[in-house]
Each structure stands twice: as C-alpha cells, then as structure tokens.
Amino acid sequence: MQWNLRMKAAERGIWKSTEMRRLLAEAGVEISAGKMSQLWTGTPNIVRLDELDVICAILDCEPSDLLIREPNKVAERRPDRQQAASASSAPAVVAPRFGNKRSEPPL
C-alpha cells in the first residue's frame, strides 16, 4: 500500500505536520510527535481506525484516497507457480530434536 497523506494534506493547504497534528488535537485525537512524523514522512505500519476516520474528516477524503493499492507489488511477492508446485510435491523431512528428555512422555 502507498500512504498518500502528504499529498491529500497539501490539496487542503496543510503543508506542515505540526499543523496537521494541531487539527487532529482539535478534533480530539492526540498523536505524539514521533507518530505524527511517521504518518507524515513515510508509510506507517499501523494506523488506528479512529485516527484514520478523523484524518479523513479533516482532509475531507475517503480512506481509499489515503491508502492506495499497489497490485504489482503484491504480484511480485507471490511465489512462482512452478517453484511452488515443485516444492509442494517434495515430501517434508522431519528430523528429531535431541536434547533434554523432558519433552518425552513418561515410561
């Protein structure tokens, strides 16, 4: 996914993360400076739904305007069908683990 916050904010005349953070605080969402920096400068790993809802309200947009799908990247992550077929046809080898005997059942 591509995170498009800065572009949407710029379309609304919001040019600084501090201004966006102030608007979020006015709407009742307190975001730390570190999290705001992550939201503003990169693609965040986690966005809470309540925060996303307020961001969308401030920017007058939909979540799909902020989160842009990248189907080509998804396709690149898929294993090649021929490799997957050859790997799945080979039997799995299970080797015993040696060590302490506590995991063995009592005699």
N, C-alpha and C positions, 0 to 999 in steps of 0.2 A: 504494500500500500504506500502511496505517496501522501504525505501530510502537506496540506495546502493552506495553512493558517496565515502565513505572512502575506500571501497574495490576496486572500479574502479580506484581511485586515486593511491592506493598502487600498483596496477598492472602496472601503468605507472611510478612508482618510486617517487610519490609525497607522502611524509609522514607527512607534516605539513600543517595546514590550512593557515598559513601565506604564504607558497609557492604557494598554490592554489589561494589565494587572489591576489598575485603578478601576476600570469599568467592571471587571469581574467582581472586585470587592464591593462596589456599589450595588451590584446585583445579588450580593450575599454569598459569593464564593471566594474564600480566602485561599490564595495559592502562594506557596513560598517562592522566593526569588529564584531558587535553583530549579524548581519545577517549571516556572514560567520561562526560564532560559531554555530549558529542554523543549517545551512546547513551541517556543518562538524560533529557535535556531536549527532544530533537527526534526527527525521523525520520532515521536515518543513511543516507547514500548507499551505504556499504559495510559489510557485516558478514561477517567471515570465518566459514566453516562450522565450523571448530573452536571458535571463540568462541561461536557460536550453540549448538553442541552442549553446551558447558559451562554456558552461561546456562540452557538448558532443563533440564539436570540439577540445577542449583542451585534453580531455581524449580519443579521437578517439573511441567513442562509440555511441550507439543509446539511445534514451530516455528509451526504454524498458530495457536497461541494468541498468539504474539508478532507475527506478520505477518498482518494482516487485509486481505483483498482489498477493493478499492473499485471494483466493476464500473461504477458510474455515472460515475466519473472517466475510466475507460477509454473508455466510450462517448462522452463529451464530446470526447475527443481525436481521435476518428475523423473524417475529413473527410466532409462531407455527400455523399451518393451522387450527387446531381445536379451538384454542383460538380466532383466527381472525374470524372464522365463527360464533362462539357464540357471540362475541362482536358485529359483524355487524348485527345479527338478532335482537338484543335488540333495541327497539326504543330509540332515543335520547331524553333526557328530557331537555326541555328548561325552565329555571326559569327566571322570570322578575327581572330586577335590579331596586331597589328603591334608590332614592337619589334626586338630584335636578331635577326639571321639565324642564330644558332647552332642553333635548333631545326629548321631546314630541312635536308633531305638534300643531300649534296654533288652538284654537277652533273657 
